[in-house]
């Protein structure tokens, strides 16, 4: 490592640098004293790094040399870069108190001996790795917040992070730790905008009316206009009439909140409009943490299922090329749709429904015990797959029932006429359904956990279009046979089951959805407990 004469950091007074960062050669007048200083310094590094495998391996590999508390230009630049970056940690929704610039300065200024410098060297690397972990992959462990968040966080190797940092331009390296998704960048921008609005007093007075509609006028229409204006949906104006311009603004707001866009400010719309900006800001903090959990390559072509939005999308090169309404798991503990990523590799046309045991024993066995000939459209089979004659099922309990159940292919099949498979241990997949009426609801949480699609045939055509010139003809030929048929995807497609109550619009602004399962409320609470501070009006 190149050494040079000690120069003052822009963050530290010269007298501190003279005291704490003089080169080893000038710390003592004799070679023996200098050697003792070096030995004490390196021994302190070894002792303080011993409990952390990454730190210990790093310092063993570089001969217990400093990367922070040395007196050369490289160390000075690393210190200055780290201080500059952590000063902005609050912009990312990280716990600002975890990386206080004053604390780092105090730590550096506390050096009184070679052993102190060795201890501080390791502590700086520990803080650096903690920051790198938090900014890259999040503050929280998802499954500890909610057991249905099955997402595997892409943790980085601490040793490799330190080694790369040591040999990189420090400021550029630290900046590059930030997730690179366009969504993360836009969320930061929207976060700063709402924080500024909160600092200026928020979004104005709440709308007190139960409902308002085109043609209405008066003080509450003025309040509605002001609320729409401060949230960016309407130009500032003086009229107290609910006119066509306001109707269009209300409709746009409704679309951004997953509501029926009829332009009428009913109770649900007014409740959404009256949501406090700090509550919206909290959802953005959660969204930033979720983006850090998903700091992965998502695939040039991928499937994006946002559970809170009740929609499934096919994304090609960051553009939505197909979209359909979805039904997700019911808001009951054993039916919630989990969050995870996987790879879709095939579809089954004219599928059988192999009924999960939980449904068999909890829902169907009681029916069969009352009437063994009920549910005649289902086959009951033994362990060898042989059909079982219906008889008295009262001899079985939920634990002892020895049979499986299957619904053969048919238009009445619970899976409809096609299912889309990404084999996983949670037994979750996408599928058709004969219950089409549910897709007209605003909130569509009705299934046992799998995701039902409103337009499954069109989804199949979109997937198959990459491997055949006639995707519809190919699909329909298999469908007409009535036989259960597996069709592989030549190029498997990554699929991401996500849960976003706040996400950006590429053109600017935010969209919000309901917290269907209460997961984001739990994440927000956990973030607060971890020290994340969310500004409030008047704070």
N, C-alpha and C positions, 0 to 999 in steps of 0.2 A: 504494500500500500504506500502510495506517495506521501511523504511528510513534508511539511513546509513550516515556516515560522508562524507562530500563533497570530491569528488575526481576529478582531472582535466580530462576533456574530451581530447581525442587526437586531437580534432579540435579547442580547445579554451585554451588560456593561463590561468595559475592558478590565476593570479590577477583578471581576469574577473569573474571566478567562485566564488572567495571569495566575490567579490562585489555584484554579481547578484544572486547567488544561495545558499547563506547561509540559513540554516533552519530558520523557523519562530521563533523558540525559541531563536536563537542567534541574531535576528534582534533588540531586545530591552532588556534592563536590567530588566524591570518590567513586571508583568503579564498583567497589564492594557495596556501597550504599545503593548505587543505581541498580545493581543486580538484585539486592534485597527488595527494592521497590517493585521491580518487574515481577519477581517471584510472588510477592504479596498481591499484586494486581491480578496476575493470572490465576493464582489460587482462589482469590475471591470470586472471579468469574466462574471457575470450575465448581466451587461450592454452591453458589447461588443458582447456577443453571442445572444442577444435578437432578432436581425434581421434575424437570420438564424435558422429555425425550428430544423434542425438536431443538430446543435451545442448547442442550448438552451436546448433541451431535454437531450442531453448527459451529460451536466454539471449539470443539475438538478438531473439527476439520480445518479451521483457519488459524490453529495454533494459539487460541485464546487471545487473539488480537482484537482491539476495539473497533467498532464501526460507528460509535456515537460520541465517545468521550475523548477521542484522540485529539491532537492539536493540528492535524492537517486539514487541507481544504475539503477533502471528501467528507470527513466527519462534520465539519462546520455546515456543509451544504445539507447533509442528512438531518441535522438538528433543525436547521432553519426550515427545511421543507416539511418536516413532521409538524412543527409548530404552526406553520401556515395552514396545513391541511386540517389538523384537528380543530383549529379555530372555526372551521366551517362545518364541523360534524353535525351541529344542530340543524343545518339546512337539509340534511338527509333524514331527519327524524330519529337520530341516534341520541342516546342519553348524553347530553352536553357535559354533565358533571363527571362522566367517566373519562373524559379527555380534556380536562381544563388546562388551558395554556399556562395559567398561573401555577398549577400543580407541577407541571413538567419543569417550568423554570425553577420552582422551589427545589425540586428533586435534584436538578443539575447543580444548583447553588449550594447544596448541602454537602458537597464533596470536601472532605478535610484531610483525606489520606489516600494512599494507593488502594487500600481495601475498600474505602468508600467508593472510589471511582470504579472498581470492579463490580461492586454491588449495583451501582447506578447504571453501569453499562448493561448488565443483564436485565434490570428493571425496564430500561428503555426498550430493549428488544421485546420484552414481554408485553409492554403497552402497544408497541407497533403491531405485534401479532394479534393482539386483542382487537385493535382497530381494523386490521385487515380482515379478520374473521367477520366482524360485525358489518362492515360496509359491503363485503362480497356475498355473504351467505346468511346475514341476519343476526339479530340479537337473541331470538328465542329458538327453542327446539319445538317444531310444529306439533309433534305427537304429544308433547307434555301439556300443550294448551288445550288440544282437543284430540281425542283418540281416533276420530274419523279423518283427521288430516294425515294421510299416509305418505305424504310427500317426503322423498329422500333428499335432504339438503346437500348440494354439491360442495362439501367441505374441501378446502385446499390444504395441501401438505405444508406444514409450518416450516420444515427444513428447506424445502425448495423455494418457499416464499422469501425466506431470509437470504438464501444464496443468490437468488435472482436480484433482490433489492441491493445487495452489496455491490453488484456489478452493473447496476443501472443508473441512469440519471434519476436522482431521488424524487424530484418533484413530479416528473413525468410518470414515474412508476406509481407513486401514491395516487395521482389523479386517475390512472388507468385501473385502479382497484374498483372504481365505481361500476356498477352494472351498466352494460352497453345497450340494453334494450331501449328503443325509442319511447316505450311507455314509461320507463323509469325517468328519463329526461323530462318528459312532459309532466309527469306527476310532481317533480321538483318545482317546475315552473308554476303549476297551479297551486301548489302548497304555498309558495312565496306570495302569490297574488292574494290568496284568501287571508294569509297572515297580515298582509298590508291592509286589507279591508277591515279585518278585526281591529287593527290598530287605529283605524279611522272611525270606529264606532259600529262596525258591523253592517247589516243589511237593512236597518231601519225598523220601524214599528211593525209588529205582527199584524196580520189581517184577522180581524175579530169576527167577520161574518162566517156563517155556517156554509154558505155557498153563494156564488155570484155567477151571472150568465150574461151573454151579449144583450145589450139594451139597458142593463142596470146602470145606475149612476149614484153618486154620493160619496161620503167620506171613505167608506170601505173600498170602493172602487179606486179611489185615490191611493189608499194604502196598498192595494193590490198592484197598482201601477208602479208605485215606488219600490215595492219588493221585487217586481220583475226587472225594473231598471237597474237597481243595485246589483242584481245577479246577472246582468248582461243580456237580458232577453228583450228589452224594449228601450227605445230612445226616450230621453227625458222629455216630458211634456206637461201641459197644465190642465188638460181636459179631465173631467170627472166622469166621462162616459165610457162604458165598456164597449168599445168600438171594434171594428174588424181588425185593426192593428193589434189591439190587446188580445183578441181571440186567437190570432196567429201566434202571438208570443206565448200564450197559455198552452197552445197545442205543442209548440216546440219544447216548452218546459216539461210537459207531460211525456213526450217521447224520450227526453233525457232522464226521466225517472221511471220508465217502464210502465207508464199508465196509458189508458185509452186516450188517444189524442183527439178528443172531440171539441177542444177549445172552451169547454165549460169548466169553471173553477168550482168543482164540487168539494165535498168534505175531504176526500183523500188528497186531492190536488192542493187544497189550502193547507192541510197538515204538512205536506211535503214542502210547500213554499215557506211555511213558518219554521222549518227546521233551522236551528241556530247555526251560524257559520262555524263555530268551534266544534259542533257535532259533525259537520261535513269534513272539517279539517282532520278530526280524529280518524275518519274513514280513509282519508288520504295517507295518514301515517301508517295505518294498517296495510294499505295497498303497497306502500313502499317496502314494508317488511316482507310482504308476499312476493314482490318482485325480486327481492334479494334471495328468498328461498328458491326462486326459479331462475337463478342466474346461470342458465344452461343454454346450449344450442337447441332450439325448439324444432328445427327442420324447415327447409325452404318450403316444403309442403307439409302442413300439419292440420290436425283437427283440434278445434278449440271449443270445449263445452263449458260455458260459464253457467254454473248451477243457479246462481241468483238471478240471471237474466233469462233462464229457461230457453236457451237457444244453443244450437250446435252450428258451428261454422267450419268451412273448409278454407284454409288460408294458403295462398300461393304467392311466394315472394312478397309477403306483408300485405297482400290484397285479399279481401274476402271475395272468394269466387263462388261460394254457395252458402246459403243460410236457411235454417229451418227451425220452427218452434219445437221445443222439447218438453217432456214431462219428466220430472226427477223424483227421487225417493221422498216418501211422506215424512213429515216432521215428527217422527217417532224414533226413539233411540236405535231400534234394530232395523230401521228402514232407510235411514239417511244415506244418501249417495256419498261415498268417500271421495277424497281428493287424491289423485295420484297421476303419474304419467306412465304411458306404456306405448306399445306399437301395435297398430291394427294390421293384421296380416291376411285375413280372409273374411268372406261373408258366407252365410248359409241361406240359400234360397229354398223356400218351402220347409222351414225348420220344424223339428219337433221341439216341444217344450218339456225338458226334463226338470220336473218340479223340485225346487229346493226342499230339503227335509224339514226345515223350519215351517214352511207353508203346509207341507203334508200333515205334520202332527199337530200344528196349532190351529189350522183352518179347515182342512179336509177330513181328518180323522173323526172329529166330532160329528160332522155331517154323515159320514159313512156309518158311524155307530147308531145313529138314529134311523138311517135307511141305507142298507148296503147297496141298493141299486141306484142311489143318487150319483150324480156326477158321471153319468154314463158315457160322456165323451172322453173320459180319461181311462187309460189303460193302467192296470195294477200289475206289477211284475215282481218276480222273486229275484234273488241274487244272480241267477243265471240268465236273467232277462226273459223268462217264460211268463206268459200271461197267467194270472191267478184268478180262479173262479171267485165270484163275490159270495161272501158268506157272513156269518155273524162276526163283526169286528170288535164287539165289546170285550173280548178276551184280551185285547191289547191296550197298553197304555202308550203315552207319547214316547216313553223310553224303549218299550219292547216291540213296537210296531216294526215288523221285519221287511216290509215291502217298499218298492219304489213306485213312482207314478210318472206317467208320460202322457202328454197330449200330442197325438199324431198331427202331421201337417194338415192344415185346412184354413180357409179364410177366417174361421172362428178361433183359431189358435191364439193364445194369449200373446205370442210373439209376432202375430201377424204373418206376413209372407216373406220376411227377410230379417236376418239378424246380422250384426257386424261385430266381428270378434277380435279382441286383443287379449288373449288368454292371460288371466291374472288370478291370484289367490283369493280375491274378493268376490269372484263370480259376477262381475259387472260387465255389461256389454250394451250396445245400442241396438234398438230393434223397432220394427213396425208394431202396430197395435190395432185391434178392431175398435177400440174406444176412442173414436175420433173427436167426440164432442168436448173432451177435456182440453183440447188445444185452443179453444176459444176463451178460456179463463185467463185472467191476468196473472194469477199465482198458480203455478202448475206443479204442485208437489203432491203426487198421488200414488206413485209406484212403490214397489217393494225394494227399490234401490237402483234398478237398471234404468237406462235412459230411453224413453220412447220418442220416436221422431214423427213429426207431422207429415213430412214428405220423404219417406224412406226410399221410394223408387228413384226419385230424382237424385238423392244422395248417392245411391248405388251407381247411377249413370255417371255422375261426376267423378267418382272414384275409378270406374272402369275406363273412362275416357282416355286415361294415360296408357292403356294397353290394348285398345281395340278401336277401329274406325267406326264401329257401330255398337256402342255400349248399350243402347236401349234394346236393339235387336238381340244381342247376346243374352242380356238379362231376361227378356221376355221368353226366349226359347226355353231356357231352363225353367222358368216359372210355369209355362204351359204344361210341362210334363207332370206337375204335381208331386214329383219325387224330391226327397230331400237331397240337395246338391251343394257341395262345398265348392266355392270359387275363390282361388287364391289371388291375392294382389301381387302382381309381378314385382312391384316396389312397395314394400310395407310402409305405412304412413304413421308417424308419431301422433299420438293422441294425448291431449292434456285435459284432465278434468279439474277445473279451477273454480274458485269461489271468490268473486270480486264484487263487492258492494259499491266500489268507487273505481272508475276507470276513465281515461281521457278520451276525447275526440281528437283525431289527428289534425283537425282544422282549428282546434282550440276549444277550451271549456271542458266540463266534466259531465259524466253520466253517473247516476246513482241508482242502486237497487236495494230492495229490502234484505235484511239479514235473516234469511229463511230459517236457518238452524241456530242462530245466535252465536255462530263461530266468531264473527268479527268483533262482537262485543267482548268475548273472552280474550281475543288477541289484544284488543285495545286495553283491557284491564291489565293484562300481563305486561304490555309495553309500559304502562304507567308505573307498575310495580318495579320495572327494571330501570326507572329513572327518566323515562321520556316525558318531557314537559310540553303540554299543548296549550298555546296561548288562548286566553279568553277575552271577550270584549271588556275593555276597561282595565285589563292587566298591563 
